[in-house]
Amino acid sequence: MQQKTYAGMGDEKIRQTHSILVNGIKEYFKKNKFEKAVIGLSGGIDSALSAKLVADAIGKENIKALIMPFKELSSEENIMDAVEFCTLNGIDYSLVYINDFVSEFGKVEWEQNKVAKMNTISRVRAVILYNYANSNDALVIGTSNKTEIMLGYFTKYGDGAVDIEVIGDLFKAEVIGLAKFLGLSEKIINKVPTAELYHGQTDEGELGASYDKLDTILRLYIEEKNSIKKMIEKGFDKKVIEGVIKRVGANEHKRAMPMVFKVKGRL
């Protein structure tokens, strides 16, 4: 009998992956003396899988989901998918529209560009998550996968402002594989990834390649130390490769603590 595979991982490997992540989450909460968690739920695969893993680790009664749509940008489909996910998995949730919070930034005296406006939406959500976390002695759960983290494809102090990244060591393909293994909704698994920070935005459109290609390039370049020439020989487009490498380097600051200029020992 042929073994079923999930993103190239067989049953045993996918079970081990699930076990490692769930046990790691349990240990982290125990070590840091926390019992509760809060997560921002978008209706997409990354946040749904992250919520499921945390629920498996600390109990569904100990995780709170905040669904934080921005009217005119967030689709009704994503809102309803997030609500349905919580209902099916027994996770308590709150629906918090963020337009009023974001609109306050319209009072600043300088002109805001598109990037500032997009990042403000993400950062407002982070503030709300930490307001809940502080009020309820909870940890904020991150939803970024390994592909996004390597590329720096997240908002600094926005969706990157979290206490623990539970899927941060899984490439996008592995996220999909684990989500299928755990029986997440096909609607959530198969939808086009988007942060919904502006009309028509999609992850792959902004990144310039499919997640499959991005995963492979990142593996070859960062993990296996392949040269650009070798990757071109494997059939990858030079422009896409250079774009990925440029993005990794340009966003290094997002993956690091703020720079501290040393004085001690230099006086």
Secondary structure, 3 states (H helix, E strand, C coil): CCCCEECCEEHHHHHHHHHHHHHHHHHHHHHCCCCEEEEECCCCHHHHHHHHHHHHHHCHHHEEEEECCCCCCCCHHHHHHHHHHHHHHCCEEEECCCHHHHHHHHHCCCCCCHHHHHHHHHHHHHHHHHHHHHHHCEEEEECCCHHHHHHCCCCCCCCCCCCEECCCCCCHHHHHHHHHHCCCCHHHHHCCCCCCCCCCCCHHHHHCCCHHHHHHHHHHHHHCCCCHHHHHHCCCCHHHHHHHHHHHHHCHHHHCCCCCCCCCCCC
